[in-house]
Amino acid sequence: SATAWPLTAGAFQAAAEEISTDTILKSPSAGLQPGDPLPEFELKDYRGKTWSDGDFSEKPTIVFFFGVGCPIVKLQLAEFPKDPDSPVYRDFHWVGVNSNQQDSLAEIASFVRVNDLEQLPIAMLKDPGNEVADRFQATRTPEVFLFDVAGKLAYRGAVDDRYGYGVQRPEAENKFLLDAMRAVQVGQSVNPAITDPVGCLIGRRLQAKEDSEVTYSNQISRIVQQKCLNCHRDGEIAPFALADYHDVSGWAEMIREVTHQRRMPPWHANPEYGHFSNDSSLSAEELNLIATWVDAGAPEGDPSELPQPIEFPLDWKIGEPDVVIPMADQPFQVPATGEVPYRYFVVDPGFKEDKWVTAAECRIGNRSVVHHIIVALRGNEREALHGVHSEWIVAAAPGAVPLTLPDGYAKLIPAGSKLMFQMHYTPNGTAQSDLSSVGFRFADPSQVKKIVGTRSAVNNEFAIPPHAENHPVRSQIRLKADSLILSLFPHMHLRGKSFRYTARFPDGSTEILLDIPQYDFNWQNGYEFAEPKRLPAGTVIECVAHFDNSSNNWANPNPNETVRWGDQTREEMMIGYFNMALADQDLQLNQDSR
């Protein structure tokens, strides 16, 4: 699922087109060109040893610019062997250069250790003040420069074409660097010799205008607090923290890029429809402040103007749970490679009486291999007595938020029910283990007026033809009673392109509840109405999804196959989840219903 921004519908569509992935086979107008010599440099590695360009001779040399917080750097490094005797390292010099002002030597040392690079013959250097990056005219991480044995540039640009911004192919179609390495070894010319790198902008040291009216301490720190820190802090899902001026200024140009292109914050709802309490989009004023600040060199300003720090929960986002229930007695062992079918763990929480859940949160044990968790009920037949059906309690996925319900609303776990954890694991190349859990906060039964259920409009009988660019799939569900819709959760997989919820009222009128012109599987957000949406009995909630099964969809596992329903991301789903309650239900008026 995903997240929105305050634009007109026309501007929204223009923004969606603006960020579509283009071919990366472009020729930069500036920078080193094929045949140019290896620039001179002298830098220290993270251990303090000094290296210079003269240390790399008699073999071709690969210089790659990296950043410790760039997720694409980590993904690309995982594609290379970890064997120091591999011809990849035996026949080439490797030089890593970190030019980010926000990356310290300690962070580089940790990066080397975490990514298993210590045993490899790679000089991992720090470029203070980005002087070497300027000499190479490098722009992003990762960006690679391959020089032949004579020290002449043979190739510069991307490692391969597997990764785009927010998307990735199952496999690279063009392995630019590896192909260039093979060509250099046999003395052939490299084609293409230049490609456009895809990744994070190098965090250059900017020249700040101290008289700027827009500063970090005044305006920018407040935007970061409100729209970024929920994810960009230690221990959360974002790949790097934005804890202070040093961090934020280092990422300043990248922040301007991703906010201008509406890639961040990750909110994809069309602002013309619905009003959502968890809307994380940036206003036009906020976007302008960010651009003005970066143009001014990212000045710090007066630290006395900083806002009071936000006190985020140190552990659970819902606050200290009343009970924490692990998925199993022992961790699950996740293999290094291969496809892991969904794993189901059934747990008896030992509830001897009804429990009324007002907040719930899945705690992922190992973020590197857990794609999502769904916690549902087993043996919950009593819910039907209250007119609301729900097996689903809470889920965790990239971008998803814990369950927090308004006062007087709760999900019911009937006495004697068991919990079922649905676990989706994605191997990351190294054997791992995971022991995830769920935490609940309970409401006082005397304060609960409405039971909340999770329902869905689902279609599991579709067949998406090969190469279809915009294949529609529809589903619908009719409400039998006046209902309050609390939130919406669209769900598709890698071919998901767009999703729309429409309410069709008994009188024939319609209302679009949620429109997502550009669905992003990477962000499984829900959309929480600022006020519960009342829909009369007989209303049909219709969902229309479109799927892109063409080769234009970078994430498409196989455009040549007919795609049907399935659990794995290479298959598809079409589900319009929503949380709802009965509009006129008041449990306190009928205590016997318990």
N, C-alpha and C positions, 0 to 999 in steps of 0.2 A: 504494500500500500504506500502511502506517502504523505505529502504536505503542501502551501499556496502563497501568493503574494498580491499586493494591492495594485492591480493593473486592470485596464479595461479588457474586455474579451479579445479585441483585436490585438492589443499590445501583448496580451497573454499568449496568443497563438504565435505572434512574432517572436517572443522570447523562446517559446518551445522550438521554433525552427532555428533560432540563433544557436542553440546549444546542441543541435543534432550533430552526430559525429561525422566529420568529413574525412576524406582520404588523407593519410598523413604523408603521402608522397608529394611534398612541396619543396621548393628550393629557397632557403633563406637568402635574402638579398645582402646580408652582412655576415661577418664571421669568417672563420678559416675556410678556405676553399681547397679542393683536391690539389695535391702537389705542394701545398704550403708546409714549411718545416715545423717540427715540434717546437712550440714556444719554450723559451727558457723559464725555469722555475727552481726555487729552493724552498722547501717546506719541511716541517717536522711532522712525524707521525704521532699517533695518540700516545705512544710510549716515550716520546721525546727525541727519537732518532731523526737526524736531518737527511733528507733525500733531495737530489737535484735531477734535472733532465739528463745529465751526463751519466747517471747510474743505470740508464736503460738504453743499452745498445746491443748489437749483434743479434737481436731478435725483434720482430714486430712488437709494438707497444700499444696497449689499450688503456686509455685514460677515461675513467667514467666518473661523472659528478653525481654525488649521492647526498641525501638528507636523511637523518635518522627517523624523522616523523612522516616521511612520504610513503604512503601505502604501496604505490606502484613500484618504488625501489625494492621494497621487501618482496613483492610478488615476482619481480624480474630476477632477483638474486636466487630465489627458490628454483628457478629453471636451470641453473648452472650446477655442474657436479661439485661435490664436496670432497672429492679425492684429489689431494695435491699432486699425485702422479699422473693425472689426466693430461692428455695432449693439449687440452684447453689452456692449461697453465704451464706445461713443460715447454711448449713452443712459442709462448707469448709472455711478455712482461705485462703485469696488471698493476694499475695505479688508480686508487680511489681518492678522489678529492672532495672534501666537504667545505663548501664556501658559505654555508648558512651562518649568519651572525647569531642565530638563536641556538645553535648546536654546540655544546661544550665538549671539551676533551673527554670528560667523564661519560657523557652521553654517547660519544663515538665509541669508547671502549666497551660500553654496555651493548651497543649495537653490534659490534664485532662478535662479542661473546654470544649474544642471543641468536644471531644468524649463523653460527657455526663457521665463522670465517678465520678463526685464530690459527688453524692449522694450514691455511692456504697461503701461497706465496703472493700476497697482495699487499702493497704498501698503502696503508690507509692514512691519508694526510689531511691536515687541517690548513685551510686557506684563510688566515685572518684578513679581514677587510676586503675579501673577495677579489684580490688583485689578480690571482691566477685565472679565476673565472672570467674576469674582464679581458685578460690576455687571450684566452681561448674564445671569448665572446660566447660562452656557454649561457644558456637561459634556464634550463630545467633540470630536475632530477627525476629519473635517470636520463643522462645524456652521455653518449659514448663517442670517443674519438679514436679511430684506429690509424696508427702510423706504420708504414711498412719498415722493412729492415734498414732502409736508408734514412728513416726519420721523416718521411714525407706523408702528408695526410692522404689516406686512401678512402676513408669513410667517416662520416659524422652523422649523428641523429639518434633514432630510436633503436632499441635492442631488437624488437620485432613489432608486429602489428596486432598482437593479441589484446592489448589493453587500450581502451579509450577512457573518456571521463565518465565514470559511473557505470561503464559496461565493459565486458570482456568476452572474447571469443572462447569457445571450449579449447581450441588450439590455435596457434598462430598460423596464418596463411603464408606469411613471408617472414623468414628468419634473417633479417637484414644483417645483423652483426655476424652470425655464424657463416652466412654466405660470403660476407666480405672477408672473414678470416681465411676461409678456404681459398678464395681468389688470390689473396695476398701471398699465401704459402706457395702457390704455383706460378706467381708472377703475372697473373692476369689482372686486367682492370676491373674495378668494382662497379656494378650497375644494379640499383641506383647507388651513387656515391654520396648522396645527401638525402636524408629524410627528416621530417619534422618530429622532434621529440615530444612524447606525451608524458606528462607528469607534473610535479609541483614546481612552481617558479622558485629559483634560487633566492634565498633570503638575504639580499644584498643590504649593505649598510647604506642607508639613505641620508641625504643632507637635509636636515630638518630646518624649516623656517620658524624660528622661535617667536615671531610676531603673528603666527597663524591664530585665527580666532577659533579654529577647531583643533582640539588636542586630545590626546589619549586620556589624560586625567579628568577632563571635563566630559566631553560627549561620548567618545569611543568606548571608554571603559564601561559605561552604562549600557550601551548596545551589546557589548560582549557579555555582560552579566545576564541580561534579559534573554538574549537569543542564542548564545553560544555555549555558556558554561555548563548547561545541563548535560552536554555530551563531552565538551572539550575540557575535561579535568581528569586528574589522576584516578585510575580505576574504572573509568567509564568507556563507552564504546569508541569514541573518537581516537584516531591514531596519534594525536599529540594534544598537549594541554595548552590552554591560553590563560595561564594563571596570573600573568603580570605584564607590565609594559615590555620587558625584554622579550617575552614570548610573542606577544601580539605584534610588536614592531618588526620582528623577524619574519612574520608571515604576512606583513601588511599588503604587499602587492598581490599575493595569492588570495588574501581575503577580498580584495577589491575585485579580482577576476571572478571568483566563485559566487560572490553576491551579485555582481553585475549580470552574470549569466544565469542567475537563479538556481544554481546547483546547490547552494547553501543559503540559509538553512533549508533542510530537505522537506519542503511543503509543496504539494502539487495540486491542491484543489483550486478550481476556477473560482476567483473571488466574487463572481456574479451571483453565485448560488450558495446559500447557507451562511450561518454565522457560527463559528466554532471557537470554543473556549481555549483550545490548545493550539490555535493558529500561531505558528512560529515564524511567519513571513515577515520580511522587512518592509517598512513603509517607504514611500518615495523619498521622504525627508531623511530617513536613516541611510538609505542608499547614497544619497547625495553627500551626507556627512562623511561617510566612509571614503568616497571618491575624493572629496576635498582634502581630507586628512592625509591620504596617501600622496596626492599631488603636492602637498606641502612638506613632504619628506617624513611623515609620521612623527610629528613632534610630541614629546611627552607632556609638556605643560607643567602646571604647578601640582605636585603630588598632594597638596593640602585639599585640592578640589575632588579627590577621588571619593567615590561613594563608599558607604559602609559595606564591608564584605557580606555576601550572601551566605547564610549558614545552611549549607546543604547537609542532608542526612549523611552521617559518616558510614552508615551501613545500609539499612533498608530505606528505600525511597518512601515507603508507606509509613515509616516510623517503626518502632520496635514491634514485631508481630506478637500476637498472643500465642501462636504456636508455629513451629517450623517443622516441616515434614520432608525428609529426604526421599528421593525417588526409589532408593533401594538400600540394602544393608551394606553393599560393597560397590566400589566404583565400576563403571562399565569400561571395558578396554576397547578403545577405538583403533582400528588398524591404520597403518601408515597410508595405504592407498586403497583404491577400489571404491565401489558403491556400497554403502551401508543401508540396507532396508530400514524403514522406520522401526524403532524399538519401542515396545510398550511395557511399562512397569506398573503393576497394580499394587497399591499399598492400602492397608487398612489403618486409618488414622485412629481408630478406637473411639470414635465419637458415640457416646451412649445417649446423647440428647441432640435435638436439632441445633444446628449452628447457623447463625445469620452473618454472612460475610459482607462486611462493608468496605474492605480493602484487601487486595491480594497481590502478591508479587512473586514471580518466578525468579529464583536465584540461579543463574547459569554457573556451573562449576568450572567449566573450561571453555572460555569464549572462542578459542582458536578452532574448535571443532564442532561446537553446537550451533546449528543454524537456527533451529527454533524449538520451543517447548510448548505443548498444549496440555494443560491440566484439566481433566474432565471428571465427571461423576460416573460411578457404576452403582446400580441399585438405587436409583433416585425416583422410583415410581410415584412417590407421594407428591412430587411437584405438580403433577397433573391435577391434583385436587384444588390447587390454587389458580388454575387457568393459565399458567405460564410454564411452558416446556423449556428446559435448558439442561444440556449436559455440560456445556462449556463453562468453566469457571474463569480461567485466566490464561494468558499466553505470553511468551517472550520471543521476540524476533528483532532484527535490526530496526531501530526506530520505534518499536512498540513501547507503550507506557504501561505501568502497572494499573490494575483495576482500583479506582477510587470512586465510590458512589456518593451521591448527595445524601444529606441527612434524611432519614426516613426510608431510604431505599437499601435493599440488601439482597444478595443471592443466598438461596437456601441450600444447605447441605443436610439432608435428612439424617436422623440418627441411624447408625448402622451402614451408612454408605461407604463405599470404597472409592479411592482416588486412582485415576489412571493417568500416568505420564506418557504422552506421546513425544518421543525424542527423535529429532532429525539430526544425524551426524554427517559432517562433511570432512573426510580425511584431508590432512594438510601436508602429507609427505613424511611425517614423523609419527610413530606410534604414540598415542596419548591415552589418558584416562579421564573420566568425567563422573562426578557425583553431584548432580544438580538437586535443587530442592524448591519448595514453595512455602511461602509464609502467609498466614492469614491474620487479619484483625477482625474481631467479631463485634457486632452491634448488640446492645441490650435489646432482647426480644420485645420489651415493652415500648421501644421507640421505633420499631419497624412498622411502616404502613404499607409498603409496596414491595412485592417480590420482583426482582430483575431477572430476566431470562435472556439468553443469547439465541437468536433464531437466524435463519438464513434463507435467501433465495438462491437456489443452487441448480446448476445444469451439469450433469455428469454423462450426458449422452451425445456430446458434440464430436465432430470429426473435422479438424482443421486441415484443409487440403495443402499439399506441397506448394511452396512458393507463394502462398496467399499473403498479400501485404496488409490487408485490412479486413480480416474475416470476422463477421459479427456472430456473437453467441448471446442468447437471451435466457433469462430466468425470471420467475415471479412468484410471489406469495401473497395470499389474501389475508387480511386481518379480520378476525371474527368478532372482535370487540373494539370499542374505543381504546386507543393505545397511545402511550407516550414513547417516542423514540429518543433514546438517550445518545446513541453514537452509532457510527457506521464503520465497517471494516471490509473494504473490498480486497479480494485475494485472487491473484493469478500467479503464474510462474514466469519463466524467462521470455516467453513470446507475448506476454501481456502488453498491450499498447495503450488502451484507454478503458475507462469504466465510468458508468453513469447510473445513479439511482434516480428513479422518477416515481412519484406518488400519483396514482390514477384514482381520483376520488369517485364515490358513488354517483355524483351528479354529472360526471363526464369531464370535469375539469382536471387539469394536471399541474404538478409542481415538481421542478427538478430539485431534489434534495442535496445531491452531491454530484459534481462533474469533475472528472480527472482526465484532462486531455492527453496527458503524457504520464502513463503509469510507470512506476519504477520499482521493480521487484526488490531492489536493494534496501528499500525502506518500507517496513511493514507497519506503518502508522495507522492508528484509528483516528476518526474525526468526531470529536465530542461536541454536541450542540451546546451552545451557550445557555440555552433554555430548552428543556425537553420539548420535542416537536409532537404536538397532539394530532393524531390522525383518526378519523372516524371509522367505525365498523364498516366493513365492506371495501375499504381502501385496498388497492392492489399496489404493492411495492414491486416495481419492475426494474430489473437490472439489465443493462446492455453493455457487453464487453466486446472489444475488438482485439484481435490477435495478429501479430506480424510474424508469419512463418517464412519470410523471404530471407535472402542472403543479405539484404540491407540491414537486418537486425543483427548487430554484432554478437549479441548474447545467444543467438539461435544455435542450439546444439546440432541440428540437422535440418536444413530447409527442404531436403528431398523426401522427407517422410510425412505421412498423414499422422497428425498428432491427436491423441485421445486422452481421456482422463487418466491420471495416475499420480501416485505419491511423490515420485522423484521429480526434481526440477527439470529434467530432460523431457518429462511429460507435462501435462497441463491440468489446471483446475480453473473453475469459474464459480466463485462463491461470493455472494453479497451478504456478509454477516451484518447483524445489527443487534444492539442491546435495547430491550424494551420492557415496559411495565404496563399493566392495565391502568387506564386513566382514572377509573372510578373506584379502584380497589383501595380499601382502608382496613387493614387487618385489625386495627384497634377497635373497630366497630363490631367485630365478630370474633371475639377471643376463642370461641369454640372451634373455629376453623383450624386451630393449631392442634 
